[in-house]
Amino acid sequence: MERQSNLHSQDDAEPSVLIGWALVKLQYAVFVAMSRARQRLVQLSIVFSFVFLLLWIAAFLYGTFYYSYMPQATFSAPVNYYYRTDCESPASFLCSYPMANISLIRNKKHALTFGQPYRMSLQLEMPDSPTNRELGMFMIKTTCFSQDGEQVASSARSSILRYRSDLLRTLGTLLFLPAFLTGAAEQKQVLEVELFSDFTDNPYAPSVTAVIEIMSSKVQIYSSDLYIHAHFTGIRYLLYYFPIISAIVGVSSNFIFLSFIFIFSYMRLLFQVKPQRFRMNWTEENNQQGEERAVPAGTAEMLGPFHQNPTDVRQEEPHFHVGNGTEQQNRDTIGQGEINETEAA
């Protein structure tokens, strides 16, 4: 009966043990999976941070190169003319040709980049008046001066209003009459005169001012503006007219270059650390072996004269110090006298 009860108890205990082992294995598997997932997450975060840092550095380098290499593409300035009116002759209101002085410096820096060709043009907004139509052709002279007042470049261009017949002007007036009456449109013409087609600033005498002179005392002008456009070629042409493609190529090139530098540096560091570890382990092993060899000799030296072999102990003989006989007798008599005194007392 006892054997049967033991067998039944063992049979009941085996499933519980198996379940316990299964739970332990499951817990261990979950722990291993969680640790691996955490390790992978840490590795991915480190890799992502390094990639983001390299991308940011690559973009920063490209932006620095772009803004340092690319000059200002366009430059515009209003042109305000001045002229003399103190004429002695009442026949003409203007005593001199209209002139304007335009500064080519912005924020204490030259607006034109050395070695870069530019196209200068003058935009004139002129009324379609009988005076301007009767004026015909007129000349526009442009002169650039350096800081020392030296003439750097000069040009002269001619211009004229567009011809329109009387019938065409009448039809245009009737067609745009509501706009003319409300002020939404004006009877004017806009002329664009090219002053320089390929102007390159002199690096030894950079231009700081441009003087524009209209060589006619009867011209009528609403407003005028000077426009300077850079004529890009080569890499600057690609950077300006294809900015997105240039940015992608530039940032990716910088990223690849920085990645190669980082990988080579990391590999070099690994190759330097491994030999050092091998040398450290080798030196530690040699030091341990030397210490083990030096321990017996060191203990013997520390024991010194107290370290004796059994043969030395056996060979040693006792030494006795023997005094004189008279001294011994005197000591005995002194001791006997002291004993007698104590008994008498």
Secondary structure, DSSP 8 states (H G I E B T S, - for coil): -HHHHHHHHHHHHHHHHHHHHHHHHHHHHHHHHHHHHHHHHHHHHHHHHHHHHHHHHHHHHHHHHHHHHS--SEEEEE---B-----S-TT-S-SS--EEEEE-EETTEESS-TT-EEEEEEEEEEE--HHHHHH--EEEEEEEEETTS-EEEEEEEEE------HHHHHHHHHHTHHHHHHTS--SEEEEEEEEEEEEE--SSS-EEEEEEEE--SS---SEEEEEEEE---THHHHHHH-HHHHHHHHHHHHHHHHHHHHHHHHHHHHHHHHHHHHHHHHHHHHHHHHHHHHHHHHHHHHHGGG---HHHHHH---------HHHHHHHHHHHHHHHHHHHH-
